[in-house]
Amino acid sequence: MTADVADVVIIGGGLEGCAAAWALTRRGITDITIVERDTVGSGGTGKSSGVVRCHYGVSSLAAMATRSLETFENAEDVLGADVGFHRTGYVVGVGPENVDALHASVADQRAVGVRTEDIDHTDVRKLWPVADLEPFAAFAWEERGGYGDAYQTAQAFAGAARRAGARLRQGITATGIRTSGDRVTGVDLADGTAIATGHVVLAAGPWSVGLLAAHGIELPITPHREQIVLVDPGQELGPVPVFSDLVSLQYIRPEGAGTLLFGNSDLSVLEPADPDRYSNQASTSFVDLTVEKVGDRLPGLADPAIAGSYAGCYDVTPDFNPVISRAPLAGLVVAAGFSGHGYKISPAVGRLVADLVTDGTSSDADIPARDFRLSRFAEGDLLRSPHPYVGAGQMR
């Protein structure tokens, strides 16, 4: 039974699905229905650490990040709401083996508009006076970097899209994509109804896999449990930037009222998880890892203590890069597999999805649609940085 009709149905009310709805409305397409199994931002979006940086060796990702930064910086004007963006700056440090890669990557980033510069140990000591910087050989600095709130951002995208005419259906699961021949014709819902449409955007994170598999389309995603620990530094640190440490493979950023957020940047071994059933707390071994890594990098902390923890699920692809692509079914666009990078590029993801829905290709020469095509995995043509970091390939 068909209960509704829409020009576009978006499956998934997380960050990327809501960004797509917002971007489509800006292109004049407002007959949109977002279908969300729970509530907006209730999946992986709500667990994002929200780091904002443009430091990518893949030029198209760097371009997406710097285009998106403009939206975060001007969110109240662009989206009509605060997204919790804090411009703290972002510093990345590497050991001797990665100096050439850092410099080459920074040069490529500048070529697509990223404002990044080399800084030295003296500069970083002023930013992070409690840090041990001896193991680092080079640093890069983005003054416009920082962090935001992914949940707030998803709500802001959804709100802007709804004000423009999009509809949001929460608490209802999409159970299948209807087709006729090789074209999509609708979306089946768990209540037995369907929405007729000629265009579907599938942005359901790891839950996208099964919906595509029903049509013989493989989306190679591994749900990975990613753990986060909050640290009370035991002292007033003042303003500190996001610190990406590619020597001991960790990132640290300020969080809330004086605490620090720790994340592990070593994704060489994944922890596969059921996205519907996983522990929401960091394991004892991960807390021990946090104590070791933070203690080694920030020995100047007076009396640090663990303040809390949580965990979320990354939807990881074989090359740790997203799929933003038309699918073999006409009218179907997939936006999934963000591998932990979805927040910082989300406004640009929305725009690329809108491009694919309306024109079939990207409108930005620095962000070629070909880079993010689904078929690259079957073709063995993975999206990789030309300047990989030794021991930190997932950083890109």
PEFEN-V340272 format. One line per field, one symbol per residue. ss: DSSP state (A for helix, B for strand, O for the rest). Layout:
ss->???
//
This chain:
ss->OBBBBOOBBBBOOOAAAAAAAAAAAAOOOOOBBBBBOOOOOOOAAAAOOOBBOOOOOOAAAAAAAAAAAAAAAOAAAAOOOOOOOBOOOBBBBBOAAAAAAAAAAAAAAAAOOOOOBBBOAAAAAAAOOOOOOOOOOBBBBBOOOBBOOAAAAAAAAAAAAAAOOOBBBBOOOBBBBBBBOOBBBBBBBOOOOBBBOOOBBBOOAAAAAAAAAOOOOOOOOBBBBBBBBBBBOOOOOOOOOBBBBOOOOBBBBBBOOOBBBBBBOOOOOOOBOBOOBOOOOOOAAAAAAAAAAAAAAOOOOOOOBBBBBBBBBBBBOOOOOOBBBBOOOBOBBBBBOOOOOAAAAAAAAAAAAAAAAAOOOOOOOOOOAAAAOOOAAAAOOOOOOOOOOOOOAAAO
//
